[in-house]
Structure formats: structure tokens, C-alpha cells
């Protein structure tokens, strides 16, 4: 029986991606909608891959990897990205970065 790595892949705009890369943002926020609840709540992943846009799969300079540490409910948050009214959010924990091994980087070239 083969076990494959369960990966949550998210594509981000450059501003949010750079904030995470620089350590300024420790959680990725998503609106608490049926779509994202189905994708995140009650699911288990091994890793989260955050991509800067839609680069070629071999361009690992535009990918960050994190160990899955779960998701938290954030009720009634006011956040500039989501407008002036309070919204319910889901916060994906990004506290456990995974370094991309050099061998893996070279094998993708």
C-alpha cells in the first residue's frame, strides 16, 4: 500500500505571499464559506503549498511549504481585504515552515 503526501495547494497574490515569506503573516485567511469549510474543516493534510500565482511546477522559488497545523475559526473579524463589515474567517496556521531540500530543487530543474 502506497501512501502519498496529502497537500493543500493555495495560490496567492504577490503582496500576501511576500508577507508570509518575510515572516510578517503567520496565517492564511479564507472567508468562512461552505466551499472553504468543505476544503478545510475536518480534513487532514500533511503539507500546505503556497504558490506565488501560477508559475511552472518546476519553479520552486515561487513555492513555500508548511506542515499542516490545522485551521481556526475567527468569528466577526474586520479585515481590510474583506471590506468594512465584520466577516467570519478561517485561519490556516503557517507556523511550521518546511525547507525545500536542495536535491528536490535540483531534480525539478
Secondary structure, 3 states (H helix, E strand, C coil): CCCCCCEEEEEECHHHHHHHHCCCCCEEEEECCHHHHHHHCCCCCCEEEEEECCCCCCCHHHEEEEECCCEEEEEEEEEHHHEEEEEEEEEEECCCEECCCHHHHHHCC
